[in-house]
Amino acid sequence: MLPKPHVLLAMKLNSAPRRDKEHKLIKDIADIYALSWYSDEPLAQLKSQLYSIFSKEKTGEVIRSFTKQDINNVSSLLGIPPQELSRVITELI
């Protein structure tokens, strides 16, 4: 059995601020994007479930802590425009 998308999302949001290696942070951001964009759950439902275990305030803090360089690195890795990546991730706030 796999964890539900909102649980994985909470785990990634919880671990991202404490990453001491850049490549791990970049992977976390990529995972946050993928879980948000490709989950079978509608975004509103995913957010509601996420907020039940990881607060909206903390979600916003974490996402706002991602630098422009972090977003550009993930964008390059995934082959998507940085604006699109940023748009999808900020939908969680």
C-alpha positions in Angstrom: 0.0 0.0 0.0 1.2 3.5 -0.8 0.6 6.5 1.3 -2.2 8.9 0.1 -1.0 11.9 -1.9 -1.7 14.4 0.9 0.4 12.4 3.3 3.3 12.3 0.9 2.9 16.0 0.2 2.9 16.8 4.0 6.1 14.7 4.3 7.8 16.6 1.5 6.7 20.0 2.8 7.9 19.1 6.3 11.3 17.9 5.2 12.1 20.6 2.6 13.2 23.4 5.0 15.7 21.1 6.8 17.5 19.8 3.7 21.2 20.5 4.0 22.0 19.2 0.5 20.7 21.2 -2.4 19.9 18.2 -4.6 17.6 16.8 -1.9 15.7 20.1 -1.7 15.4 20.2 -5.5 14.0 16.7 -5.4 11.5 17.6 -2.7 10.3 20.6 -4.7 9.9 18.4 -7.8 7.9 15.9 -5.8 5.7 18.7 -4.4 5.0 19.8 -7.9 4.3 16.2 -9.1 2.0 15.4 -6.2 0.1 18.7 -6.7 -0.2 18.5 -10.5 -0.5 14.8 -11.2 -2.5 13.5 -8.2 -5.9 11.9 -9.1 -7.3 14.0 -6.2 -8.9 17.4 -7.2 -6.7 20.2 -5.9 -9.3 21.5 -3.5 -9.7 18.1 -1.9 -5.9 17.6 -1.8 -5.5 20.9 0.0 -8.3 20.2 2.4 -6.7 16.8 3.3 -3.2 18.3 3.5 -4.4 21.1 5.8 -5.8 18.5 8.2 -2.3 17.2 8.9 -0.1 20.2 7.9 -1.3 23.7 8.4 -2.1 26.1 5.6 0.2 28.7 7.3 3.2 26.2 7.5 2.5 25.2 3.8 2.7 28.9 2.8 5.9 29.4 4.8 7.6 26.5 3.2 6.6 27.3 -0.3 7.6 31.0 0.1 11.0 29.9 1.3 11.8 28.4 -2.1 14.2 30.7 -3.9 14.0 31.8 -7.5 17.1 29.7 -8.0 15.5 26.6 -6.5 12.5 27.0 -8.8 14.8 27.5 -11.8 16.8 24.4 -10.9 13.7 22.3 -10.7 12.3 23.8 -13.8 15.5 22.8 -15.7 15.4 19.3 -14.3 11.8 18.7 -15.2 11.8 20.6 -18.5 8.9 22.9 -17.6 8.9 26.7 -17.5 9.7 28.1 -14.1 6.4 30.2 -14.2 4.4 27.1 -14.6 6.2 25.3 -11.8 5.8 28.2 -9.5 2.1 28.6 -10.4 1.3 25.0 -9.6 3.2 25.0 -6.3 1.7 28.3 -5.1 -1.8 26.9 -5.7 -1.2 24.9 -2.5 -1.2 28.2 -0.5 
